[in-house]
Amino acid sequence: MDHIRKPTTKAGKILREFLIILLSAFCSTFVQMFVMIPNGMTSGGLPGITRMITHIFPWDYSLVYYSISMVIVITAWITMGKRELERIIALAITYPVLLFIFEHIHFQLLDSEDRLLASLIMGVFYGLASGIGYVGGYSSGGTDTLARVLKYKLFNFLRVADIKLVIDVTIIIISAFVFDTNVAMYAVITSVVTARVISAILTGYNGRTVKFEIVPSSEEKGEEIIRYVIDVMDRDVTSHIARGEYTKTERRTLSVACTPHEALDLKRFVAESDPAAFSVMSSILTVWGENFSNIKDVYNN
């Protein structure tokens, strides 16, 4: 989706942002109310937490979802500042509004209970919701935001993705006791499908590693990018001096090996902080080293 030409007018940009927010929220809330709940299913993330709470207590699903989401939003604001709040507030408000509307509509997508089919459909819709939202730079204020807060305050030696994985796995494990083991296993299927759909949306190809090279417009901008890669992405960055033969000037070039998902994060940061930078992203067949493949493993590519 990221390759689609973006609107240049202010009205077009506003419409694009509105459609991204609405479509992302619609996909997630639709599948929760019309597939997950009617089929007695659950999932990881904030929907999984809300599902367990409303299974135990006779409370409104949308109210519980909204309450937890707002707690996460406020926590992110207090711990990480206004910038993080701006990224999540739009979806954090839109989600509960649509959930409240759908709660009052008597409809279910499947005519009969089919948990396997339901888990696959949930994975597709959740993947669409997360992928579309991420393309627009938005977060729903769920476990991804919670993972960032935990990294910022407690576990700065871990990656955000690893913290989120632990949170989601914990939610699914707990759901096995609240519901049953079968429901938890179906939630695992949903998580796998969700990850694949997100990957397809964000990258458009099956490559697992990319190389992102950046020539900052100034030394100051270069330091900002380096700090973002190291402190936020939790990746290493290599720099070297390169000379442009047209201008005969030398500039520092930054090189980062990361996942396609992380590369889009970096692309967005560079676009915001140093739009005059020269950037190149290319797919890599294999990377051997720390946080990547083990060069001693003969079975990796």
C-alpha positions in Angstrom: 0.0 0.0 0.0 2.9 2.3 0.7 3.8 2.6 -3.0 0.4 4.2 -3.8 0.8 7.8 -4.9 -0.2 10.1 -2.0 -2.5 13.1 -2.5 -0.8 16.5 -2.7 -3.6 18.8 -1.7 -4.5 19.4 1.9 -8.1 18.2 1.4 -6.8 15.0 -0.2 -4.3 14.4 2.6 -7.1 14.8 5.2 -9.4 12.5 3.3 -6.6 9.9 3.0 -5.9 10.0 6.8 -9.6 9.7 7.6 -10.1 6.7 5.3 -7.0 5.0 6.8 -8.3 5.5 10.3 -11.9 4.4 9.5 -10.9 1.4 7.4 -8.4 0.1 10.0 -10.9 0.6 12.9 -13.7 -1.0 10.8 -11.7 -4.2 10.0 -10.8 -4.8 13.6 -14.1 -3.9 15.3 -16.2 -5.7 12.6 -14.4 -9.0 13.1 -14.5 -8.7 16.9 -18.2 -8.2 17.1 -19.5 -10.3 14.2 -17.0 -13.2 14.2 -14.9 -13.5 17.4 -17.7 -13.1 20.0 -20.5 -15.0 18.2 -18.1 -18.0 17.7 -16.8 -18.0 21.3 -13.3 -17.0 20.2 -10.6 -14.9 21.6 -7.2 -13.5 20.5 -4.0 -11.8 21.7 -3.7 -8.1 22.3 -6.3 -5.8 23.7 -9.3 -7.7 22.2 -8.1 -10.8 24.0 -7.9 -8.9 27.4 -11.3 -7.4 26.8 -12.8 -10.7 25.8 -11.6 -12.4 29.0 -12.9 -9.6 31.2 -16.3 -9.5 29.6 -16.5 -13.3 29.8 -16.1 -13.2 33.6 -18.0 -10.0 34.3 -21.3 -8.9 32.6 -19.9 -5.6 31.3 -20.2 -4.0 27.9 -17.4 -5.0 25.6 -17.0 -1.6 24.1 -16.9 0.1 27.5 -14.2 -2.3 28.8 -12.2 -1.9 25.6 -12.4 1.9 25.7 -11.4 2.0 29.4 -8.3 -0.2 28.9 -7.4 1.7 25.7 -7.6 5.1 27.5 -5.4 3.8 30.4 -2.8 2.8 27.8 -3.1 6.1 26.0 -2.7 8.1 29.3 0.2 5.9 30.3 2.0 6.4 27.0 1.4 10.2 27.3 2.9 10.4 30.8 5.9 8.2 30.1 6.7 8.9 26.5 5.3 12.4 25.8 2.9 14.1 23.4 4.4 12.7 20.2 3.5 9.1 21.1 0.0 10.3 22.1 -0.6 11.8 18.6 0.2 8.5 17.0 -2.4 6.5 18.9 -5.2 8.8 19.9 -7.1 8.7 16.6 -7.6 5.0 16.5 -7.9 4.7 20.3 -11.0 6.8 20.0 -12.4 5.5 16.7 -12.2 1.8 17.8 -14.5 2.0 20.8 -17.0 4.2 18.9 -17.4 1.6 16.2 -17.5 -1.2 18.8 -20.4 0.6 20.5 -22.3 0.9 17.2 -21.7 -2.7 16.2 -22.8 -4.0 19.7 -26.3 -2.8 18.9 -26.4 -4.5 15.5 -27.7 -8.1 15.5 -25.5 -9.8 12.9 -22.9 -12.5 12.6 -20.8 -13.3 9.6 -20.9 -17.1 9.8 -24.3 -18.9 9.7 -23.0 -21.6 12.1 -20.2 -21.8 14.6 -17.0 -22.8 12.9 -13.9 -21.9 15.0 -11.3 -22.9 12.5 -12.9 -20.7 9.8 -13.5 -18.0 12.3 -9.8 -18.0 13.4 -8.7 -17.6 9.8 -11.1 -14.8 9.1 -10.0 -13.0 12.3 -6.4 -13.3 11.3 -7.1 -11.7 7.9 -9.2 -8.9 9.4 -6.8 -8.2 12.2 -3.9 -8.2 9.8 -5.7 -5.7 7.5 -6.5 -3.5 10.5 -2.9 -3.4 11.8 -1.3 -3.2 8.4 -3.5 -0.4 7.1 -3.1 1.5 10.3 0.7 1.1 10.3 1.0 2.3 6.7 -0.7 5.5 7.9 1.6 5.8 10.9 -1.2 5.0 13.5 -1.3 2.7 16.4 -4.5 1.4 18.1 -3.2 2.0 21.7 -3.1 -1.8 22.3 -0.3 -4.1 23.3 2.1 -2.6 20.8 1.9 0.7 22.6 2.1 -1.0 26.0 5.3 -2.8 24.8 6.9 0.6 23.9 6.0 1.9 27.4 7.6 -1.2 29.1 10.7 -0.9 26.9 11.0 2.8 27.7 10.6 2.4 31.5 11.8 -1.1 32.4 13.2 -3.3 29.6 15.3 -1.0 27.4 17.6 -4.0 26.7 14.8 -5.8 24.8 13.2 -5.1 21.5 9.6 -3.8 21.3 8.6 -6.8 19.1 9.9 -9.2 21.7 8.0 -7.5 24.6 4.8 -7.4 22.5 5.2 -11.1 21.7 5.6 -12.0 25.4 2.5 -9.9 26.2 0.4 -11.5 23.5 1.5 -15.1 24.3 0.7 -14.4 28.0 -2.8 -13.3 27.1 -3.4 -16.4 25.0 -2.1 -18.7 27.7 -4.4 -17.1 30.3 -7.3 -17.4 27.8 -6.8 -21.2 27.9 -7.8 -21.1 31.6 -10.6 -18.6 31.2 -12.1 -20.4 28.1 -10.4 -23.7 27.1 -7.3 -25.0 25.5 -9.0 -25.3 22.0 -9.9 -21.6 22.1 -6.3 -20.7 23.0 -5.0 -22.8 20.1 -7.3 -21.1 17.6 -6.0 -17.8 18.9 -2.5 -18.9 18.0 -3.7 -19.6 14.4 -5.2 -16.1 14.3 -1.9 -14.6 15.5 0.0 -16.4 12.8 -2.4 -15.4 10.0 -2.4 -11.8 11.3 1.4 -11.6 11.1 1.4 -12.9 7.6 -1.2 -10.4 6.4 0.6 -7.5 8.1 3.9 -8.6 6.4 2.2 -8.8 3.0 0.7 -5.3 3.4 3.8 -3.6 4.7 6.4 -5.1 2.4 4.6 -6.5 -0.7 7.1 -9.3 -0.9 8.5 -12.2 1.2 11.9 -10.7 2.0 12.7 -10.9 5.7 15.7 -8.5 5.8 16.3 -5.2 4.0 19.2 -2.8 3.9 18.4 0.9 4.4 21.1 3.4 3.4 20.7 7.1 4.2 22.8 10.1 3.3 21.7 12.8 5.8 21.5 16.4 4.7 23.6 17.5 7.7 25.7 16.1 10.5 23.0 17.1 13.0 20.3 15.3 11.1 22.6 12.3 10.8 23.0 12.1 14.6 19.2 12.3 15.1 18.7 9.3 12.7 21.5 7.4 14.5 19.9 7.9 17.9 16.5 6.8 16.5 18.0 3.6 15.1 19.9 2.7 18.3 17.5 3.9 21.0 14.1 3.3 19.4 14.6 0.6 16.8 17.2 -1.2 19.0 19.3 -1.8 15.9 23.0 -1.1 15.1 24.0 1.4 12.4 27.2 1.5 10.3 28.5 4.7 8.8 31.2 5.5 6.2 32.3 8.5 4.2 31.1 8.5 0.5 31.8 11.1 -2.2 29.3 12.3 -4.7 31.1 12.5 -8.0 28.8 15.1 -9.4 29.4 17.7 -6.6 32.7 16.2 -5.5 31.6 16.6 -1.9 31.9 14.0 0.9 29.1 13.0 3.2 28.5 10.4 5.9 26.4 7.5 4.7 24.4 5.5 7.3 23.6 1.8 6.7 21.1 -0.3 8.7 20.1 -4.0 8.3 16.6 -4.6 9.6 13.2 -6.2 9.0 10.9 -4.7 6.3 8.5 -3.6 9.2 11.4 -1.7 10.9 12.5 -0.2 7.6 9.1 1.4 7.2 9.4 2.8 10.7 12.8 4.2 9.7 11.5 5.6 6.4 8.7 7.4 8.2 11.2 8.9 10.7 13.6 10.1 8.0 10.6 11.6 6.1 9.6 13.6 9.2 13.1 14.6 10.5 15.2 14.9 7.4 13.1 15.0 4.1 16.1 16.3 2.2 18.1 13.1 2.9 19.0 10.6 0.1 17.7 7.1 1.0 17.9 3.7 -0.6 16.1 0.5 0.6 17.0 -2.8 -0.9 16.1 -6.4 -0.2 18.8 -8.7 1.2 18.8 -12.5 0.7 20.5 -13.3 4.0 22.2 -11.6 6.9 24.4 -13.6 9.3 25.3 -12.1 12.7 23.8 -11.0 16.0 20.0 -10.6 15.9 19.9 -12.3 12.5 20.8 -15.8 11.2 23.6 -17.9 12.7 26.4 -18.4 10.1 27.1 -21.8 11.6 23.6 -23.1 10.9 23.9 -24.9 7.6 20.1 -24.9 7.1 19.7 -21.1 6.9 19.9 -19.3 3.5 
